[in-house]
């Protein structure tokens, strides 16, 4: 699990960004959204919102995104 690194300062560390990218790519593929679509933008915003609000485990993020 990634520790709370720079989120309180509004900055994400490279390992945090890499994990969020993996979650995004997986969800994008599963849901069939085009990368540059409005749906993809909303998906990315949701993933980041969940992360900032304390959902820091990659598997848990994936589960929560699939459930939406």
Secondary structure as UniProt FT lines:
FT   HELIX           7..9
FT   HELIX           14..31
FT   TURN            35..36
FT   HELIX           38..52
FT   TURN            53..54
FT   HELIX           58..66
//
